[in-house]
Amino acid sequence: MVKWEKIEDNKVKMEIELPEDKVEEALDKAYKKVVKDVNVPGFRKGKAPRKILETKYGPEIFYEDAVQIMVPDAYSQALAEETEIEPIDEPDIDIVQIEKGKPLIFTATVEVMPEVELGEYKGIEVEVEREEVTEEQVNNYLEGLREQHARLVAVEDEEGEAAEGDMLLLDFKGYVDGEPFEGGEAGDYSLEIGSGNLIEGFEEQLIGARPGEDREVKVTFPQDYHENALAGKEAVFEVKVKELKKKEYPELDDDFAREVSEFDTFEEYKEDLFEKFKEEAENRNRQKLESAVIEEAARRSSMKVPEPLVERQIDHMMSELEQRFAMQGLKMEQFLEISGRTREELRSQYREEAVDRVRANLTLDTIIKKEGFGVEDHEVEEKLQELADSYNEDVEHIREVIEKQGRLDMMREEVRMRKVIDFLVNHAEVKYVEPGEADQEEQTPEEEDGEKDVDVDNEEGQGEETEEVAGETRESKE
């Protein structure tokens, strides 16, 4: 038997009762567990009858183990019966009654999904900065490709002068107060002018140098230089320019197109680049639109943001960050040491973004329920096929992998989330503006009323892509 009541904010108190026969069954299981470790004179270890133990130690000897046997299943069964209750945290259990021959009565106090009062979410008005692809963007990309495919050609005569971007082969030796210093000498040193690899002022003094020329370069080490003996000191370098190489850039022609792409002509390649740039820009425009609509729908909604969901969201964001570091060969501990922050400080900086994500997820989930969005099997099949096509794999193989990873339900939820996001966008009134013209983000209702439940202290700031925000709803509950 289950009774429950709301007691405060997002908390529910459930009173759960199990009948005497279930209690007796649990006490017998507890006896079989306890008796193994009890020595009773006249009986072999583990063989003393239950009545003997109850007489000697009292029936209470089994209560703790019986509770551990009964309560988890009873709590789970109660949740299955009371479908209105959606816990988001572990319950606080309080045993009201446990006694041989009587029902077990206990209470479970648990934080649940909050009530969300939706604002008007159809016909949301948003301003979105729309990105357009320009000829200049494509040309800049092509110039970057030319830079990557440039050849270094040695300047044979002494007339060639070093300029920004040229490569020099040098011998040099440095002196401080007329004396050579450790680390100030190198032979056959390759230097690209403008790279910033050497001390400030060094490279600039080599502009105009010719092959075979000797130059004197004067620099001052910075006050915070890592070698204390050189910090703030003036130094003179004797430099021998042994070789000068200049970059030879390829022509943007058909030969270049065939070298860097599958196209036969440069015009075809450039046209394809333009289309790809447009597609990427459209994807970014769509993401900005979806984010703006979701943010506005969440702003119009009222709710008490539960702390457990915020903490769980921060956990997820920290995990994402660690994965990105791992891909770069960096550990979280190394990042924290380099940045001079603690894990707790980093979590605090993620808090505001986490609150926003939770608000968005709860709003979307509530709209899903109100609109009755479901997911058909064929829609999941289409998602699987789309994934298979992207990996050039057989769809059955992809299904097998997804099922083994336990991600099929998550994929179903992604389909549902895609439906609600598309629904909001299709019903929105969108005004596209030039970059920098969009209105400043408005405050949430809680911020306006001074009643926001979760403290925020965020320095880093912005949310990630819409798909990530949307994809977190179910995970936040579990």
N, C-alpha and C positions, 0 to 999 in steps of 0.2 A: 504494500500500500504506500502511496506517495502523496504527500501534500507539499505545496510550495507557495512562497510569497515573495514579492519584491520587498527588499528591506532598505536599500539606499542606492542611489545612482544606478549603476549597472550590475548590482549584486542581487542574487536570488538565494533564499534559504529554503532548502528542501528537507522535509522530514520523511525518512524512509523507514518502513517497518517490515521485518521478515518474520514469518510464522515460526512457531516452536519447533516444528519438524526440521526446518532448515537450520535452526540453531543447534539442534541435537546432532544433525549430520555434520556440522562444522566442528562441534566439540569432539566428536568421535575422530575426525581427521586430525584435530589438534592433539588428541591423546596419542595417536599413532606416531606423531612427530616427536612429542615431548618424551614419551616413555623410553625412547632409544638412548637417552642420555641420563636416565635416572637409575640410581642404585637403591634398591629396597631390600633390606635383610630378609633372607628366606626365599628370594627369587633371583633367577639369573638376570643379568643386566638386560633391560629392554623387554622383560617378560612379565612385569608386575601388572595385574589387572587394573582396569580404569577405576573401579570402585575403591581399590586399596589406595591409589594415588589421591583420589578425591577425599577419602577419609583422612589420610595422613597430612595432605597439604591444602585441602579445600578445593572446591571446583574452580576457584579463581585461577588455579595454575594453568588452565587451558584457555582462559578468556583472551589473552593477548593474541595467541596464534589463531584462535577461532575468528577474531575480528579481522585479522589479516586475510583469512580465507574468505570471509563473507562479504566484507565491505566493497572491495573493488567490483565484483560481479554485480552486487546489488545496486551500486551506483550506476554502472553502465546500463543495467536493465531499466533503471528509473529514467535515464536520459532517453532511452529508446522509446519509452512510453510517453514521455512528456516532450513532444517534438517542438514545442514552442521555446524550449530552453536550449540555447546555443552557448555552451561554455567556451571561454577563451583562456582559461587558466586552470591550474590544479585546485581542487576544492579544499577547504578547511573542514576536516571531519571532527565531529564531537559526538562521543558515545553517550546517549541518554540512558539507555537501559541494556544491560546484558546480564542474564541470569538463567541458570539451568531451569528448564520448564516454562520459560516465558519468552515472548517475542523479543527479537533484537530491535531496538529503536535507536537510530542515530540521525544526526543532522549533517547536511553538506552545504556549506556556504561557498558560493562560487561566483566569480565575475563572469558576466555573459555579454553577448553582443549587444551593443547599445541600441536604443530606439533612435531611428533616424527620421527626422521630420523633413521631408523633401520640400524644396521650393519649386517654383515653376521651372521644369527642365526641358520643355518643348518650346522651340522658338527662341532659344538663348541667343542674345546678340553679342557678338565678339568682334574685335578688331585684330587682324592678323597681318604681320609684316610678310609680304610675299617676295620671295627671292626669284629674280629673273636671271637667266644665263646671258652673258654678254660675249661679244666677239673677243673682247680684251681678256676675259678669263681663259678662253680656249687658247688664245695666242700666248698667254703667260705660261700655260701648261706646256705648250709646244717648245717654248724657249727653255723651259726646265729640262725637257727631253734632249734638246740640243746640248745643253750643258753636260748632261749625263753621258752623252755619246761623243763629247769633244775629245780630240786627240792632242797629246802634248808633242809639240815639234820643237826640236832643239834649234836655237838661233846660232848659226855658225859664225857669222861675221860679228865684229866688235861694234857695229853700228846699232844693233838692237838694244833697246832700253827696257828695263824691267818696269812693269805696270801692275796695277791691281789685278789679282787673279793669276799672274804668271808664277811659274815654279822656278826656284833657284836652288842650285846645289852649292853649299857653302862649307868653308872651313872658317872657324872663328875661335878667338881666345879672348877672355874677359879679364879686366884688371880693376881692382879697387884700391885706391891710394897707391897706385903704381905697382901693386903686387897681384899676381894671378890668384884666383880663388877657386876652391873646389867646385866642380860642376859647371865652370864657366868656359869649358873648352869642348869643341866637337869637330869632327871631320866628316866630310861627305854628308852634311846635314841637308835634308830636303825641306824646303820651306815654301809654302804658298803665300804670297803676299796678300794680306787681308784676312788670313785665317785666325789671327789673334793667338797663335800658339806660343809666341814668345812675349817677353815683357813689353809692356806698353811703350810705344815709341820706337821700338827696334825695327819693325817691318817697314814703317813709313819712311825711315831714313835710307832704305834700300831702293825706293822708287827712283827710276832713272839709271840704276846701275847697269853696267855692261859686262859681258863675259870677259874674264881675265882681270877685272878691275879690283883694286884694293880699296876698302872704305873703312873709315873710323866711325863707329856708332856710339853715341853717348846716351845713356839712359839713367834713370833714378829708380831704384827699387822702392816699392810701396812700403809705407810704415808697418803694414800688417803682413809683410812677406813672411813665408813659413820658415825661412832661415833667419833666425834672429840676428846673426852676425852681419847679414846683408841688408836688413830692414832699414829703409830710409837712406841708404848709401848711394852715391853716384858711382857709375861704372863706365868704363871705356872698353869697347870691343874692337879688336882688329879683325876685320872680315875680308876674306878672299872669295870673290864670286867666281866659281869654277865653271858654272854652266847655267844658261838661261833657256827655259822652255816656255813657249807660248801655246795657248790653246787654239786649236784649229777646229772650227765648228762646222758640222755638216750642213749642207743646203737643205731647206725644207722643200724637198721635191719628191718625185715618185720613188727614187732609189731609197730615200730615207723612210718613206711610208712602208716599202716592202721589208726594210730592215727591222722596223719596230712593230709591225702589225701584219695582219693577214690580207691587207688590201694592196691592190696593184698601183693605185694612183693616190697622190697626196690629197686631192680633193675628196675622194671617197673616204679616206682615213679621217680627214678633218670633219666631214659631215657626220661620220659615226661618233667621233668624239663629242660633237655638239649635242647629238641625240642622247648620249650617255650622261653628259653634264645636265641636260634638261631633265632626264629621268631621276637623277640623284636630287636635283633641286626640287622636283615635284614631291619626292618622298619626304624631304625635309619640310616642305610647305605643309604636307598632309600631317606630319608629326606635330608641327607647331599648331595647326588648326585643332587637332584632336586634344592636345594638351590644354589649349585655351578653353575649349568647350568643357572638358572634364573639370578644370579648375573653377570655371564659373558655376557649373552644376554643384560642385562641392561647396563653393562659397555661399550659395543660396540655401544650403541644407543646414539644419541645426542638429547637433548631437553632442554628447559627452564623449570625448575621445579617451578610450580606455588605455591606461598606462601599459598593461601587458602587451597590447598590440603594438604600441610604439616601441617598446623594448625589443619585441620580436622583429619588427621592421629594421631597427638599428642593427640587430644581430645579422640579418640578411645582407644589409648594406656593407657591414664590416667584412662579411664573408666574400662578397663580390670584390671588395677592394683587395683582399688578400689574394684572390684568384688572379686579378690583374697584375699585382706585384709579382706573383709566381711566374707569370708569362714573361716578365721582364728579368727574371732571375733574381728578384729581390724579396727578402722576407719582411714581414710586418715589423719585427723587432728592429731590423736595420732602418726601415723607414722612420720609425718612431725616434730612433737615436739621431738620425740625420736631421729630422724636423724639430727635435727638441720638445716633443709632446709625449704625453702618456696616452695609453689606450683609453682611459676614462675621458681625457680632454677631447680625443678624437670622436668618441661616442657623443659627447656633448655637442660637438660641432655638427653632427649629423641629425641632431634631434629635431630641428625645425622642419627639415626636409622629410624626416620620417613621419612627423605629425601630418604634414600635407599629403603624403602618400596614403596614410591610413584613412584620412578624411575622404580622399578620392575613392579608395577601394570600397569603403562603407557606403558611400553615395551610389556608386555603380551597382553594388550588390543589391541595394534596396530598390533601385530602378528595375533591375532584372526581375525581382520578385513581383513588383507592382505590375510590370508589363507582361509578366508570364513568359519570358523568353526561355525556350527549351532548346535542346540539342538533339537532332535526329542522327541515327546511326550513319546515314549516308554523308552527313556533314563531317563526321569524324573521319570517314573513309576518304573524303576529298582532301582533308588536312593531311592525312597520312600519305596520300598520293603526291600532294604538293611537296612534302618533305622528301619523299623518295626521288622525285624528279630533281630536286635541288642537289641531292647527293649522287644522282645517277645510279640509284640502287633499286632493287626489286621491292615493291611495296610490301610483300609478305615478310621480307627480311627486316624492313623498317618496323613493321608491326611487332615482330618478335622481339626486337631490341627494345622498343618502347614499353612493351608489356613486362619484359624482364626488369627494366628499370623502375617499374611501378609508376610510369608517367602517363598512362592512358587517361586516367581521370583528370590529370592536369591539362592534357591536351583538350579534353572535352570542355573544361572550364575556359581555356583560351578561346575556343570557338564561341562560347556563350559571351565572353567579354568582348570579342570582336563584334558580336551582334549589337550589344548595347552601345558601344562606341560609335558604330556606324549609324545607329538609330539617332543618337544625339547630334551627330554631325549633319545628317540628312534633314533634321528638323531645325537646325540652327540658322540664324540670319547672320551671314558673314560679310564683313566689310574688310577688303584688302587695302592696306595702306603701305606707303613707302617706309623703308627702314628708319626707325627712330621716331615714327609718328604714332605708334600704338600708345593707348592710354596706360598710365601707371596702374599696377595691380591694386585692386581695392582690398580693404580689410575684410576678414571673415566676420560673420555676425558676432561670434564670441569675442573677437578682438575689439569690435566696436562697443560691446557692452562691458568690456573689462572682465569677462568671465571665462576666458580660455583656461581649460583644466590642466594643460600640460605646460610646464615651464619650457621656454625655448632659449637657446643660446647658440646660434648658428653663425659661423664665420664663412663657410665655404659655399653654401647656398643653394644651387639650383637643382631641380629634379632631373631625373634621367628621362629617357625616351618613353613615349606613351605606352608602348607595348610592355615595358618593364613595370610601369605603374599598374597597368591593368592586370598584369599577370600575377600580382601579389595577393589578390583578394582571398582566395581559398587558402593559400599558404599561411596567411595571417591568422586564420581561424584554428589551424590544426596544431 
